[in-house]
């Protein structure tokens, strides 16, 4: 639909200028968000998660009709298969009878014999069965399904996999952010103090809300952290390698921040999070973003009086790492 075309709400028939929601099906019709019958939370989830969509009543009814047609076709197919099985059994018995009488089952020179009619009927049933299978497969989208594009746990901590900003629906920074002097001598670990996550869908939801909180509530220009480590073993790109973070006053211009999604007051980070941290730090050194003799330090070591940095089970998991330090 052209961007210059007028959109009318399919519910109230009023002109839709803003706050619209579009049907994800082929019709592409739109309506006011408040006319859709969805709650504010449901509308927010549709905006954030790309795999959750809204469909109008007509498209939902069409989908139900397609499902009913599919079920009817399936029943018809089963009936034809049963008839074909009975016919095959009858042909088998006739073949035994013909063999005992030493007569050929089929004679190509006798087109009107019972045997030839049986072959024609069998062929007709076979063709009909194939046609029904194709129709059923098309209706239920058996052959039209795309490969599962769910990206959950592809990294899994075994390989270094970045989830870019576009993939977690990041909004642009509020202004141009300053560049970070590289390589940095320090990497700071800290918790996000949010609920943890174990799948990419959950982690995307957490990261996107963290950015909204930092911008709207904390009046920051972007999400605070350079990278976020999800419980799914993926690395979510925040400000990235080259931009100054907003994770800790006094240390932002000389450190990178790795924020672990969760609070870690009652549970340790997952093995996936620890494994991918190794890979991320190695990559940072290889790229010249992190100094080879960098210090790995917990946020509570640098600012022990700030309670939001308390995550002892997180910091204890790194106590035996080569670059770990407890000196402020």
C-alpha positions as CSV (number, residue, x, y, z in Angstrom):
1,X,0.0,0.0,0.0
2,X,1.3,3.4,-0.9
3,X,2.6,5.6,1.9
4,X,0.5,8.4,0.5
5,X,-2.8,6.4,0.6
6,X,-5.5,7.1,3.1
7,X,-5.9,4.4,5.7
8,X,-9.4,3.8,7.2
9,X,-10.0,1.9,10.3
10,X,-11.7,-1.4,9.5
11,X,-13.4,-1.3,12.9
12,X,-14.8,2.3,13.2
13,X,-14.2,3.3,9.6
14,X,-12.4,6.5,10.7
15,X,-9.3,7.9,9.1
16,X,-6.2,6.4,10.7
17,X,-3.4,8.9,11.0
18,X,-1.3,7.5,13.9
19,X,-1.3,4.7,16.5
20,X,-2.3,2.2,13.8
21,X,-2.0,-1.6,13.8
22,X,-1.8,-3.5,10.5
23,X,-3.0,-7.0,9.7
24,X,-0.1,-9.3,9.1
25,X,-2.0,-11.4,6.6
26,X,-2.5,-10.8,2.9
27,X,-5.2,-8.1,3.2
28,X,-2.9,-5.6,4.9
29,X,-5.8,-3.7,6.4
30,X,-5.3,-1.4,9.3
31,X,-7.2,-0.1,12.3
32,X,-6.7,2.2,15.3
33,X,-4.7,0.5,18.0
34,X,-7.5,1.2,20.5
35,X,-10.0,-0.4,18.1
36,X,-8.1,-3.7,17.9
37,X,-9.4,-5.0,21.3
38,X,-5.8,-5.5,22.5
39,X,-4.5,-4.3,25.8
40,X,-1.6,-1.8,26.1
41,X,0.7,-4.6,27.2
42,X,-0.3,-6.7,24.2
43,X,0.2,-3.8,21.8
44,X,3.7,-3.2,23.3
45,X,4.7,-6.8,22.9
46,X,3.5,-6.8,19.2
47,X,5.7,-3.7,18.6
48,X,8.8,-5.3,20.3
49,X,8.7,-8.9,19.2
50,X,8.9,-9.5,15.5
51,X,7.4,-13.0,15.6
52,X,4.2,-11.9,17.2
53,X,1.7,-10.3,14.9
54,X,-2.0,-9.2,14.7
55,X,-4.6,-10.3,12.2
56,X,-8.0,-8.9,11.5
57,X,-11.2,-10.8,12.1
58,X,-11.7,-11.6,8.4
59,X,-8.2,-13.1,8.1
60,X,-8.7,-15.1,11.3
61,X,-12.1,-16.4,9.9
62,X,-10.4,-17.3,6.6
63,X,-7.7,-19.2,8.5
64,X,-10.4,-21.1,10.4
65,X,-12.2,-22.0,7.2
66,X,-8.9,-23.2,5.7
67,X,-8.4,-25.4,8.8
68,X,-11.9,-26.9,8.4
69,X,-11.4,-27.5,4.7
70,X,-8.1,-29.2,5.6
71,X,-9.8,-31.5,8.1
72,X,-12.5,-32.4,5.5
73,X,-9.9,-33.2,2.9
74,X,-8.0,-35.4,5.3
75,X,-11.2,-37.3,6.2
76,X,-11.9,-37.8,2.5
77,X,-8.3,-39.0,1.9
78,X,-8.7,-41.6,4.7
79,X,-11.9,-42.9,3.2
80,X,-10.3,-43.3,-0.3
81,X,-7.3,-45.0,1.3
82,X,-9.6,-47.5,3.0
83,X,-11.4,-48.2,-0.3
84,X,-8.1,-48.6,-2.1
85,X,-7.0,-51.1,0.6
86,X,-10.2,-53.1,0.1
87,X,-9.7,-53.1,-3.6
88,X,-6.0,-54.2,-3.3
89,X,-7.1,-57.1,-1.1
90,X,-9.8,-58.1,-3.7
91,X,-7.1,-58.0,-6.4
92,X,-4.8,-60.2,-4.4
93,X,-7.5,-62.8,-3.9
94,X,-8.3,-62.7,-7.6
95,X,-4.6,-63.1,-8.5
96,X,-4.4,-66.2,-6.4
97,X,-7.5,-67.6,-8.0
98,X,-6.2,-66.9,-11.5
99,X,-2.9,-68.5,-10.7
100,X,-4.6,-71.6,-9.5
101,X,-6.5,-71.7,-12.8
102,X,-3.3,-71.0,-14.7
103,X,-4.9,-68.0,-16.4
104,X,-3.1,-64.7,-16.8
105,X,-4.2,-62.0,-14.4
106,X,-4.2,-59.3,-17.1
107,X,-4.5,-59.7,-20.8
108,X,-3.7,-56.6,-22.9
109,X,-5.7,-57.9,-25.8
110,X,-8.9,-58.0,-23.7
111,X,-9.7,-54.4,-22.7
112,X,-13.0,-55.3,-21.2
113,X,-11.9,-58.0,-18.9
114,X,-12.4,-57.6,-15.1
115,X,-8.6,-57.5,-14.6
116,X,-8.1,-54.5,-16.9
117,X,-11.0,-52.7,-15.3
118,X,-9.5,-53.3,-11.9
119,X,-6.2,-51.7,-13.1
120,X,-8.0,-48.7,-14.4
121,X,-9.9,-48.2,-11.1
122,X,-6.8,-48.7,-9.1
123,X,-4.9,-46.1,-11.2
124,X,-7.8,-43.7,-10.8
125,X,-7.8,-44.1,-7.1
126,X,-4.0,-43.6,-7.0
127,X,-4.3,-40.4,-9.0
128,X,-7.1,-39.1,-6.8
129,X,-5.1,-39.9,-3.7
130,X,-2.1,-37.9,-5.0
131,X,-4.3,-35.0,-5.9
132,X,-5.9,-35.0,-2.4
133,X,-2.5,-35.1,-0.8
134,X,-1.3,-32.1,-2.8
135,X,-4.4,-30.2,-1.9
136,X,-4.2,-31.1,1.7
137,X,-0.5,-30.2,1.9
138,X,-1.1,-26.8,0.2
139,X,-4.1,-26.0,2.5
140,X,-2.3,-26.8,5.7
141,X,1.0,-25.3,4.5
142,X,2.9,-28.6,5.0
143,X,5.2,-27.9,2.0
144,X,5.0,-24.1,2.3
145,X,6.4,-23.8,5.8
146,X,9.7,-22.0,6.0
147,X,12.5,-23.4,8.0
148,X,12.3,-22.6,11.6
149,X,14.0,-19.2,12.0
150,X,14.0,-19.2,15.7
151,X,17.5,-18.1,16.6
152,X,17.3,-19.1,20.3
153,X,20.5,-20.6,21.7
154,X,22.4,-20.7,18.4
155,X,25.5,-19.6,20.1
156,X,24.9,-21.5,23.3
157,X,28.2,-20.3,24.7
158,X,30.1,-22.7,22.5
159,X,30.8,-20.2,19.8
160,X,30.9,-16.4,20.0
161,X,27.6,-15.1,18.5
162,X,26.7,-11.4,18.6
163,X,23.1,-10.4,18.5
164,X,23.3,-6.9,16.8
165,X,21.2,-3.9,17.9
166,X,18.8,-4.3,15.0
167,X,18.0,-7.9,16.1
168,X,16.9,-6.7,19.6
169,X,15.0,-3.8,18.2
170,X,17.2,-1.1,19.6
171,X,16.2,2.5,19.1
172,X,19.0,4.9,17.9
173,X,21.0,6.8,20.4
174,X,19.7,10.2,21.4
175,X,22.8,11.9,20.2
176,X,26.3,11.2,18.8
177,X,28.2,9.3,21.5
178,X,32.0,9.9,22.1
179,X,34.6,7.4,20.9
180,X,36.4,5.2,23.4
181,X,40.2,5.3,23.6
182,X,41.4,1.8,22.6
183,X,42.7,-0.6,23.8
184,X,41.0,-0.3,27.2
185,X,43.0,-1.4,30.3
186,X,39.9,-2.5,32.2
187,X,36.8,-4.7,31.8
188,X,34.1,-4.1,34.4
189,X,31.5,-6.9,35.1
190,X,28.2,-6.0,36.6
191,X,24.6,-7.3,36.8
192,X,21.5,-5.8,35.0
193,X,19.4,-6.4,38.2
194,X,16.6,-7.7,36.0
195,X,15.1,-11.1,35.6
196,X,17.4,-13.6,33.9
197,X,16.7,-15.2,30.5
198,X,17.4,-18.5,28.9
199,X,16.2,-18.0,25.3
200,X,16.9,-15.3,22.7
201,X,13.2,-14.2,22.8
202,X,13.4,-13.6,26.5
203,X,16.8,-11.9,26.4
204,X,15.7,-9.6,23.5
205,X,12.7,-8.6,25.7
206,X,15.0,-7.9,28.7
207,X,17.6,-5.9,26.7
208,X,15.0,-3.8,24.9
209,X,13.3,-2.8,28.2
210,X,16.7,-2.0,29.7
211,X,17.4,0.5,26.9
212,X,13.9,2.0,27.4
213,X,14.6,2.3,31.2
214,X,18.0,3.9,30.7
215,X,16.7,6.5,28.1
216,X,13.3,7.3,29.6
217,X,13.9,7.0,33.3
218,X,17.7,7.5,33.7
219,X,17.8,10.3,31.0
220,X,20.8,8.6,29.3
221,X,21.5,8.8,25.6
222,X,21.4,5.0,25.0
223,X,21.6,1.7,26.8
224,X,24.4,2.0,29.4
225,X,26.5,-1.1,28.7
226,X,28.9,-2.0,25.9
227,X,27.8,-5.6,25.8
228,X,25.2,-7.7,27.6
229,X,25.6,-11.5,28.2
230,X,22.4,-13.5,28.1
231,X,21.6,-16.8,29.8
232,X,21.2,-18.2,26.3
233,X,25.0,-17.9,25.7
234,X,24.7,-15.0,23.2
235,X,26.3,-11.6,23.4
236,X,23.9,-8.7,22.9
237,X,25.6,-5.6,21.4
238,X,24.9,-2.5,23.5
239,X,27.2,0.5,22.7
240,X,29.8,-1.9,21.3
241,X,33.5,-1.9,21.2
242,X,34.2,1.7,20.2
243,X,31.8,3.9,22.1
244,X,32.1,5.2,25.7
245,X,29.6,3.5,28.0
246,X,27.6,4.9,30.9
247,X,28.0,2.0,33.3
248,X,30.1,3.7,36.1
249,X,31.0,7.3,36.8
250,X,34.7,7.8,36.7
251,X,35.5,4.7,34.7
252,X,33.4,5.0,31.5
253,X,36.2,6.5,29.4
254,X,38.8,3.8,30.3
255,X,36.8,0.6,30.5
256,X,34.4,-1.7,28.7
257,X,31.4,-3.0,30.5
258,X,30.0,-6.5,30.4
259,X,26.5,-6.6,31.9
260,X,25.1,-10.0,32.8
261,X,21.3,-10.3,32.4
262,X,20.0,-11.2,35.9
263,X,20.6,-10.2,39.6
264,X,22.9,-13.1,40.8
265,X,22.1,-12.7,44.4
266,X,20.7,-16.2,44.7
267,X,22.1,-18.0,41.7
268,X,25.3,-18.1,39.7
269,X,25.7,-17.2,36.0
270,X,25.1,-20.1,33.7
271,X,27.9,-22.1,32.1
272,X,27.0,-20.6,28.8
273,X,27.5,-17.0,30.1
274,X,30.9,-17.9,31.5
275,X,32.0,-19.7,28.3
276,X,31.0,-16.9,26.0
277,X,32.7,-14.4,28.3
278,X,36.0,-16.2,27.6
279,X,35.4,-16.0,23.9
280,X,34.4,-12.3,24.0
281,X,37.5,-11.3,25.9
282,X,39.8,-13.2,23.6
283,X,38.1,-11.6,20.6
284,X,38.5,-8.1,22.2
285,X,42.3,-8.7,22.7
286,X,42.6,-10.0,19.1
287,X,40.9,-7.0,17.7
288,X,43.0,-4.5,19.7
289,X,39.9,-3.3,21.7
290,X,41.2,-4.7,25.0
291,X,44.8,-4.5,26.3
292,X,46.6,-7.8,26.5
293,X,47.3,-7.2,30.2
294,X,43.8,-6.0,31.0
295,X,42.2,-6.1,34.4
296,X,38.9,-7.9,35.0
297,X,37.1,-6.4,37.9
298,X,33.6,-6.5,39.5
299,X,31.6,-3.3,39.8
300,X,31.2,-3.7,43.6
301,X,35.0,-3.6,44.0
302,X,35.2,-0.2,42.4
303,X,32.0,1.2,44.1
304,X,31.3,-0.9,47.2
305,X,28.7,1.5,48.6
306,X,26.4,1.2,45.6
307,X,24.0,-1.6,46.3
308,X,22.9,-2.1,42.7
309,X,26.3,-3.5,42.0
310,X,26.0,-6.2,44.6
311,X,26.1,-9.6,42.9
312,X,28.5,-11.8,44.8
313,X,27.6,-15.0,43.1
314,X,28.5,-13.4,39.8
315,X,31.9,-12.1,40.9
316,X,32.8,-15.4,42.7
317,X,32.4,-17.2,39.3
318,X,35.5,-15.3,38.0
319,X,37.7,-15.5,41.1
320,X,40.1,-18.0,39.6
321,X,40.4,-16.2,36.2
322,X,43.8,-15.0,35.1
323,X,43.0,-11.3,34.8
324,X,40.6,-11.1,37.7
325,X,41.5,-8.6,40.4
326,X,39.8,-7.5,43.7
327,X,42.0,-4.3,44.0
328,X,40.1,-1.1,43.3
